[in-house]
Amino acid sequence: MGGEVIVFISMFLVVFAICYLYFTTRNKERLALIEKGADASIFVKGKREGAAPFWKVLILNLALLLTGIGLAIFLASFMASSLGMDEDVAYPGTIFLMSGLGLYLGFTLTKKLEKEE
């Protein structure tokens, strides 16, 4: 039972250390730029021209990924029952294939979405 506690504490410490290093380094970089007289507007991330909102891209990619996984399970079930394919091969293979195709389609549609806006 002591091993689980040690793993949980070490994972928490790793996440804390990464966040601490990220924020302290960012703060030091900003202070150095301010001391040299750089404009403070470089710290504000502006919207890129033609960039689609993050939530639209996330929902589009998530929807296509889940649709690909659902279609893959349907196809694997069909291949296992009708074609007599081994289930241990049909399910993982079609899930990875169709989810990859869904993500590629999401990437393509995201590029098209960014060109429209």
N, C-alpha and C positions, 0 to 999 in steps of 0.2 A: 504494500500500500504506500510505502514511502517513495517508490519510484515514480508514481503518478504525480505526486506533489512536486517532486524535483523537476520533472519535465514541464509541468505547468508554470512553475516559477521561472525556469530558465527561458521558456518561450516569452513570458512577460518581460523579462529583463532584456532579451534581444530586441523586442519591439520598442521598448523604452529607449534603449541605446541608439537604435537607428533614428528614431524621432529626435532625440536629443542632439545627435551629431548633425542631422539635417538642419534643424533650426538654429543651432549655434553657428554653423558654417555660413548659413544664409545671412545671419545677423552681422557676422564679421565682414562678409563681402559688401554688404550694404553700407556699413560704417566706413569702410575703406573708400568706397565710391563717393560718399558724401564728403569725406575729408579732402578728396581731390577736387571737389567742386562739380561733380557730375549732376545732371538734372534728375530730380526725384521722379519724374514721369516714367523713367525706365522701369520702375518697380510695379507700375500698374499695368496689368495685362489687358490690352485693348482687344476688341473683337477684330479678327481678321476679316478682310473683305471676302465675301462669298462663302464663309464658313457656316455650316448648318449648326443649329443649336445642339448641344450635347445630348439632351434628353431625346431628341428625335433620332439621332444616330444610335443611341443605346436601345431604344425600344425597337427600332427597325432590325438591328442585329440580333437582339434577343428573340424577337418573334420569328425570324427566319431560322435561327438555330433550333428553337423548340419545334418548329414545323418540320425541319429536317430530321430531328430525332424521332418525332411521331411517325413520319413517313417511313423512316428506316425500320422501326419496330413492325409496322404493317408489312413492309416488303420482306423482312426476315421471317415473319410468321408465315407468309405465303410461300417463301422458298423452303422453309422447313417442312411444311405440311404437304404442299403439292409436288414439289420437286424432289423431296426426300433428302435435302441437304442437312448436314449435321448442324444442330442448333448452336453448338459451341463455336462454330465458325460463322454461321449466318448472322447471328445477332450482333456481335462486336464489329464484324466487318462492315455491315450495312450502316450501323450507327455512326461509325467513324467516317465512312464515305459520305453519307448524306448530311451529317453535321458540318463536314468540311465544305461541301457544296453550298450549304446554307450560308456559311460564313463568307464564302467567296461571293455569293450573290449579294449578301449584305454590303460587302465592301464595294462592289460595283454600283449598287444602288445609292450608296452614300456619296460616291464620287459624282454621280448624276444629280443627286440632291444638292450638293454644294455648288454645282454649276448653275442650277436653276435660281438659287438665292443670291 
